[in-house]
Amino acid sequence: MELTLAIAIGVLTGSGVWLVLRPRTYQLVIGLSLLAYAVNLFIFSMGRLRVGAAPVLGPGGAGDPAALADPVPQALVLTAIVIGFATTALLLVVLLVARGLTRNDHVDGREPN
Amino acid sequence: MDWTRHLLIVPILLPLITGAALLLIDELRHTLKAFLSIASGVLLLVTAIALMRLADGVVDGGGALSSSYALANWPAPFAIVLVLDRLSALMLALVSTLAVAALVFSTARWDRAGPHFHTLFQFMLMGLGGAFLTGDLFNLFVFFEVTLAASYGLLLHGSGAFRVRAGLHYIAINLAASLLFLIGVSLIYGTAGTLNMADLAVRLPGLSAEDRALLHTGAAILGIAFLVKAGMWPLCFWLPSAYMAAAAPVAAIFVVLTKVGTYVLLRLSLLLFAPEAGATAGFGGTVLLWGGMATILFATSGVLSSQALGRLAGFSVLISSGTLLAAVGIGNTAVVSGALFYLVSSSLSVAAFFLLIELVERTREPAADVLSVTMEAYGDETDEREEHEDQEVGVTVPGALAILSVSFGCVALLLAGLPPLSGFIAKFAMLTGLLNPDGLGSVAEISGRIWLLVAVVILSGLATLVAMMRSGVRIFWAPLEELVPRVVMVEVAPIVALLALCAVLAVWGGPMLSYTEAAARSLHAPSSYIQSVLGTGHPPGGAR
């Protein structure tokens, strides 16, 4: 489980970084999205990996905190996903505008000679 | 406690409500929109001044130096807290002053250059207010994102290929930095188990060695995210273009955005890495010192090589942040106190400079509305263009031009740090702190890097002076046929007001410096911050 998650985060980060360094705006957006996925998984893993543990106390009062998953990173991930989604959507709009204004999809607005 | 406690939430709620309400008003009723927006800005300024008095009223040395506000009244480490101390009140006052100036300036033209200018502006004020007040790392992230999301919209305000291209870079870099922010925050949570800054400061000394290494990694990654925003070399190449591309009132408020990064670094490094923190004490100080010096040197060469005024102003922003970062890196009380004064003075003067540039450019651009188009066509060489064909000289006594040139001279004095304006006092206070670390009169060993920093700071002032003189001569004296700019009152008034404020700062340098000194002292005594958030019974230094 730990190994799978670590490899997943690593692969996503690696591909994301490579794509962010590419010259096309579309690659940039995909790269940033992949990086965001990797980061979300990473935040999630910071609450320690637990299988089948509930994050919220069940009905009927307090249980043993040790049997429960940490709810804070899950809340953080939720916020991070929402914010990441919104800003990526915004970047997409800017990218389309840039495409329209400069008539190419290079991040600098013009092809290197 | 009485109603003054609830003032803490006003800098967040007021712009939020105003911004949301402005969405409902039709774009055609721009006078009403502008009025509401400026009214909100003024109210914010009044609140900030009230908060400054509140923070300054707390007795120094005895009891809590800051007051905290637990949202929804949850008990201490679980609640999302807002914390007020002298530093955050000062930053709020600075932001709202600049906001009012920029908003008034924008009513001349810019607020009608595209939709929802005032809404975005208010949301940005909300994000900034939240970032200065919050006492929780993840909340800081949320407010940062609010600020940035609004700033993306504001940077693109007015459109044009040059803006969109600079905006694309700006957004991409800030998104990447936000991801680093998240990694840093989650690493810190994973090791320390809390995101409340005060609680974090309590728990840090008790960490095990392997957790501490991870926490250092997290803090370093978090620091990089802030350094991108503060513009430390080599993370600052995006900044001059982005600030140059932004519309004048937007650029004026963007000056504060770099200060947010500096503010957070100052707060966190003095709170978390205080001498009480054991093996973590002073973490990152050396990096900030050398990085700050490198930034100053880079920006100095940038200032000297800038052709366009906008770029010159962008590099002035970098000089100011480099100086502040180096001061945070040194981190003794006297230096931090001077640096806070410098922060206020340099923000005001660079913001005035950005507003001024727009008016000055009009003496050379026959059609100011196509500014972004010409920048696109001519790149940086906008002001290398000489001829304006048969522009008739309007009035014989160019009153507007006189105001502009005097303001330009004042900005030059402020940025270079020459007397009699506040720029000089700021630099003087900082250099005094550097050379007399134990206070005046006591002889102390000054290390080589302090001398280096002093030299670099003075050199940057000289370079700014040279660059400003060169530009000033070219703009105001060299042209044979003067084009008198059409300048309206609401455009000149904010610039004059900002510069007058700098003059007031110079005259009232004593009270202001004693305020910043108290702010610096309370930053260096994190126990009071911790006590005001968590209540008593949480001794700093890990005895828990």
Chai-1 contact restraints between the chains, C-beta under 6 A:
chainA,res_idxA,chainB,res_idxB,connection_type,confidence,min_distance_angstrom,max_distance_angstrom,comment,restraint_id
A,L28,B,A172,contact,1.0,0.0,6.0,A-B,restraint_1
A,L32,B,L175,contact,1.0,0.0,6.0,A-B,restraint_2
A,L35,B,L179,contact,1.0,0.0,6.0,A-B,restraint_3
A,V39,B,L179,contact,1.0,0.0,6.0,A-B,restraint_4
A,V39,B,L182,contact,1.0,0.0,6.0,A-B,restraint_5
A,V39,B,I183,contact,1.0,0.0,6.0,A-B,restraint_6
A,I43,B,S186,contact,1.0,0.0,6.0,A-B,restraint_7
A,M46,B,S186,contact,1.0,0.0,6.0,A-B,restraint_8
A,M46,B,Y189,contact,1.0,0.0,6.0,A-B,restraint_9
A,M46,B,G190,contact,1.0,0.0,6.0,A-B,restraint_10
A,L76,B,F138,contact,1.0,0.0,6.0,A-B,restraint_11
A,A80,B,L182,contact,1.0,0.0,6.0,A-B,restraint_12
A,I83,B,E145,contact,1.0,0.0,6.0,A-B,restraint_13
A,T87,B,L175,contact,1.0,0.0,6.0,A-B,restraint_14
A,L90,B,Y152,contact,1.0,0.0,6.0,A-B,restraint_15
A,L91,B,I171,contact,1.0,0.0,6.0,A-B,restraint_16
A,V94,B,G167,contact,1.0,0.0,6.0,A-B,restraint_17
A,V94,B,L168,contact,1.0,0.0,6.0,A-B,restraint_18
A,V94,B,I171,contact,1.0,0.0,6.0,A-B,restraint_19
A,V97,B,V164,contact,1.0,0.0,6.0,A-B,restraint_20
A,A98,B,V164,contact,1.0,0.0,6.0,A-B,restraint_21
A,A98,B,L168,contact,1.0,0.0,6.0,A-B,restraint_22
A,L101,B,A161,contact,1.0,0.0,6.0,A-B,restraint_23
A,L101,B,V164,contact,1.0,0.0,6.0,A-B,restraint_24
A,T102,B,A161,contact,1.0,0.0,6.0,A-B,restraint_25
A,G109,B,R165,contact,1.0,0.0,6.0,A-B,restraint_26
